[in-house]
Amino acid sequence: MQLIVSLPRNDIELARAAAGAGADALKVHMNVSHHASGTQFGDYAREAPAIREIIGAMEIPVGLMPGADPAALPTREELTVLAGDGLDFIDIYVQHMPLWFIDLPLNLIVALSEFDGFVEPAFYMTHLYTSPEQSVNRIHMCEASIFPAEDYGQPFTYYDYRRLRILQEYVDAPLLVPTQKAITPEDARWLMRTGTGGLMIGAVVTGNTADSIATATAAYRAAIDAEAGG
């Protein structure tokens, strides 16, 4: 199970703290008001310099959440430039993603904002083979951002765990679980036991400082590694 840290600010010191404590990858942001951290991320012109600095300093993959308004996303040219700079993946809600994202030279993580228990939407939103002769799904992972904002930070329960497990059976890509609810390192071990592809920890469990991010990342890293070794 991959451990991804969603940074509460596009800040090199926060990136170094997460990477140094064992993150497998990092996520940065543009064009969004981030509910969990309270951060307002700006547009490409404002955020790209810090993102380039982070990419250039990291030896682990860095990905981008490019925004939540289809009219305000970075352009194809801007994202292609960032890909050339070393950006590894894009992570975006399916309802916000233009079709031309499919052709970007980046790994593609699509996020679902809800799950009603039915197989068809979950499967077909993550089942993207763009031509009959293609043998690889274009979707790299599916982010399960299915909890409403009023549940952010609430304890992670058996019901939540099993609901994610059902979704995992339906999607056609590895499931990436974000810490919208307060998933603990021990909870992470349960997610790993049932084959979750990745855990993305963010402000709900990491806090907003370099020290708190390093401490949290190290705790989740230790739990994941212990489960892998056990």
N, C-alpha and C positions, 0 to 999 in steps of 0.2 A: 504494500500500500504506500503510495506516494504521499509525502507531507509537503503541502504547498502553504506558504504564508502570504496572505492578502495584506498588503501594507496599508496602514491607516493614513499615511501620507507618502508622496513620492519623494522620499528622503534617503540619501545614501547611507546615513548612519543607521537608520532603521533596517535598511537592506543588509548591511554588514552584520548587524546584530542577529537577524534571522538566519542568514547563511552560515555564520560562525557557530550557531547553536544547532545546526543540523538540518535545515530546510533542504528539501530536494528541488524546490522551485519557488519563485516569487511571483506575485501578481501586483501590478500597478494599475492606475486608473486615469481616465480622462472624462470630462463632460458629464459628471454625475454628482448629485448630492448624496453622499454615502451615509445611510441611516445609522449604521452601527457605530461609526467613528465620529459622526458629526462634521466630517470634512466636506467642503465644497471643492471638487476637483475641476480645474479649468479646461480650456480647449487645447488643441494641439500646440499652438504657439506658446502657451503658458507652461504646459507640462512636458513637452518633448525634451528640453534641455536636461531636466532632472532625470527623466527616463533614460536618456542616452548615457548619462553619467552612471546610473545604476547598472545598465546592461554592460557597459565597458568595464566595470569593476568586479562583476560577478563571474564565477566559474560554473554556476548552475543556471538553468533556463529561467528566463524572465518573460512573463506574458502580460497582456494588456486587456483590461476591461475598457472598451473604447467609448462607452456612453449608453444612455438609456433613452435617447431621442433620435430616431432615424434621420431626422433633418439636421442634426448637429454632430454627426459622427465625423471623424477624420476622413479625408478623401482616400481613394485608392492609391494615389501617388504618395501621400503621406505615410500610409501604412506600409507600402512597398519599400519606402526609404527606411523605415524603422526595421523592417525585416532584414534589409541589407546591413543595418547596424548591429544585428544580432538578436532582435526580438524573436522569441520562439513560438508563442501562441497567442491567439485571440480568444477571449471568453466573453460571450454576449448572449443575452436572452434571445430565444428564437423569434419572438414577436418584434424584435428591434433589428434583426439582421438583414441587410440587403442581400440579394442573390449574388452580387459580385464578390462578396466575401468568400464564396466557395472557391474562387480562382486565386485567392491570395496565397503567396508562398509561405504560409504559416500553418501550424497545427491549429485545429479548430475545435474549441470547446463550446458546446451550446448549453444554455441554461434553461431549465424548465421552472416557471414561476408557480406552478400548481400541479397537483396530481389528484385526479378524481377516482382513481382505482381502475380505470378502463385501459386496456392494452393498446388500442389503436393509436391514440395521440403520442403516447410515450415511445412506442416502437417506431412509428414512421417519422417522428421528428429527429430521430437519431440513426435512421437507416438511410444513408445517402451514398448510393453508388451512381455516379454521374453518367456512366455509359454501360451498356450491357457487357462489354469486354473487361471492364474494370473489376479487379479482384480485391480491392481494399476500400473499406468504408472511409469516406472523407471525414467523418466525425471522429475526433480523437478521444473525447470524453464527453459525458453528460453531467452537468452540474445540477444537483437536486436542491435548488433554492425554493423549496415548496412551502416554507413556513411563513405565515403572515407577520407583518412588522410588529404587531402587538404581542407575538410570542417570542420575539428576540430576547435572548438572555435567560429564558425560562429553563428549568431543569429538563434534561433529555430523558425521555421515559421509554418503557418497553413498547408502548404504542408507536412512538416515533421510530424506534429501531425497526420494528416489524413493517411499518409502512414504507420505510426506505428499502427494506429487503424485498418487498413486493415490487417496488419500482425498479429495483436492480434486475429483477427477473424479466422485466418488460423492455427495457431499453436495449439498443443494439450497440452499445459502447460501454466502456468501463464507467462506473458511477463515481462521481466526485461529490463528496458530502461537505458542504460548508458549515461552519459553526454559527448558524443563525440562532439555534438553541445552544445552551451551555453544555456542549459535549465535553466531557472530561477525558483525561488521558486513559483512564480505565474504560470509559465508554468506547474510546478509539480501538481498544483491543477487541471488543465485541464486534465492531464494524469490520475489523480486519479478519476475524474468524469466519465471517460469512462472505468474504471475497470482495469487499468494497475496494474500488480501484484507487481512490485517493481521498485524503482528508485535507480540507482547506481551512486553516485556522485564521481568524480575523479578530477585530477589535473586541468582540463579545468575550473572548477568552484570553486574548494577548495583551489587552490594554494598548496604550498609545505611545509608550516610551521605549527607548532602545533597551533599557534594563528589563522592563516587563515582557517585551517581545522575546528577548533572549531567554529569559527564565521559562516562559511558556513553551517556546519552541523546543527547548532542551527536554522538558517534561514529556511532551508528546513524542519526541524522537526516542526517548528512553523506553516509553511504553510500546511503541511500534517495534523497536528492535528486540525488546524482551519477548514479545509475542512471536516474532519471527524465529527467535532462537529457542522458544519453548515448545 
